[in-house]
Amino acid sequence: MTGVSDTRHIARHSASALSWNWLGSALRAVLQFVVQIALARLLGPEAYGQAAAAIVVVGLAWLVAEGGLGAALVQRAQIAEHDIACAFGWVLAMSALVSLALAAAAAPVASLMGDAALQPLVLACAVIVPLQALANLPSSLMQRQYRIKRLQALQVSGYLVAYGGVGIGMALAGFGAWSVVTAFGLHALWMLVGGLLSVTRMPWPRLSGSAGLRAYGWRTTAANVVNWGLESIDRVLINRFWGAASLGEYAVASNLSRAPATLLVGAVQPVAFASAARLQAEHLRLQRGYLAVLSLGLLLATPVFVFLAWHAQVVVDVLYGDEWRAAGPLFAVMCLGVPLFVMLAITGPMLRGLDAVGQEMRVQALALVVMVAGLAAVAQQPVLAAAALVACVSALRAVLVYRALAARLQLPSGAGWRAWRGALVFAAAVVLASALCRFEDDRIALVASALLSLGFCLALLRWQPGAVLGPELGQALRNRSGDSRAAALLCSLAGWRRADDAGAAP
């Protein structure tokens, strides 16, 4: 059983880490938003689609090469130097093998994805795999030690240099898909070098010892491969069935919808995983913390993405131009699926932190089978059918993973509905505001409905704060209002002006 002082110590570190993660994620989300739009405009749908297909290959290969050992280092209650040495040795060995295998299979992989022009890009990915896999170890150690400020600084600076500098520069020079692939590799190298310089000392690699560490790592890898399939197999099959240009439009719509979501959940995931691992026996604390974070994530995400779905075409036209107009309907469908993605992204790390990797993998494997079968079935339909199918599978995943965590934490009946209630109320307010703001100029309608939606949501928060926020989030905000400006602001908007008003609020 974790002692009270240890629990409070972890809670303080988690709150601090979460704050830095929010800041770092916000900066990265803004950078990604700007840089990806610039790259898409410069490259066009076909070259952008080829780059997206190549990055999918790296995503699978480095997961296998890393073997889940970074997550294993975070999850264990205590680690020693020989655990780090064992993880280092196995990642070195596996990344070398995976890199060689990928290089040898470059031609068949390109053929499988339906585009022979991908072969040299896949060969380049074989070089990137060891960098990506090794970089995850020092990053995981910083995450374990709650050195989130340093980790976020590395990620933001690396993205700025690799993508904002080199990637855009190469795109301007006409290097096509190589612009993105080179930027991806440079970012991995930046994270590896910066991570090694940030940790105290990486011990000499070894292959012996720490069987439990490796066992957890392989279970995590199996779950990660299934997750990769769920997050990436759609791009592989879209490239094969619909071609690189359609994949480019699909990838742009997906990236645009995920950018704000990354801001919301990118900060929560590592902190949720680390905290769940440290507080595995404190189910009541985990219940309250999970429901509070889930309520906040849904409350922020749902109205925003309902708004974006309503105005999807004008958003795409303004940001990307006429060349990308076909991405508008895809963006609308994907936005409607993002709130469930947020739920999944918050719930999954909690389940893993409770050492329920196998349970998560079974749930995700079922969803993967449904996705592959569904995409094959709609292969003759427009690519919009594929986007709708992927959104439905995301909803299935979110529900199944939530049910697994609810059983693990023994969440009370109706807890999930309480987390969604305020978000759905806000979403209804956004729909009403958007329906009322009808102008001939779509851009004026966009701005007017945004302002009216914000007004409606603030009025609802003030009128029924308890119903909108829910008990867990409301209590968490009141508890933190004395030392968090964001919590104090939300309490003020809700009409709760003092941290000791906990009993007064409905």
Buried (B, 14 or more C-beta within 10 A) or exposed (E): EBEEEEBEEBBEBBBBBBBBBBBBBBBBBEBBBBBBBBBBBBBBBBBBBBBBBBBBBBBBBBBBBBBBBBBBBBBBEEBEEBBBBBBBBBBBBBBBEBBEBBBEBBEEBBBEBBBEEBBBBBBBBBBBBBBBBBBBBBBBBBBBBBBBBBBBBBBBBBBBBBBBBBBBEBBEEEBBBBBBBBBBBBBBBBBBBBBBEBBEEBBEBBEEBBEEBBEBBBBBBBBBBBBBBBBBBBBBBBBBBBBBBBBBBBBBBBBBBBBBBBBBBBBBBBBBBBBBBBBBEBBEBBBBBBBBBBBBBBBBBBBBBBBBBBBBBBBBBEBBEEEBEBBBBBBBBBBBBBBBBBBBBBBBBBBBBBBBBEBBBEBBBBBBEBBBEBBEEBBEEEBBBBBBBBBBBBBBBBBBBBBBBBEBBEBEEEBBEBBBBBBBBBBBBBBBBBEEBEEEEEEEBBEBBBEBBBEBBEEBBEEBBEBBBBBBBBBBBBBBBEEBEEBBEBBEEBBBEEBEEBEEBE
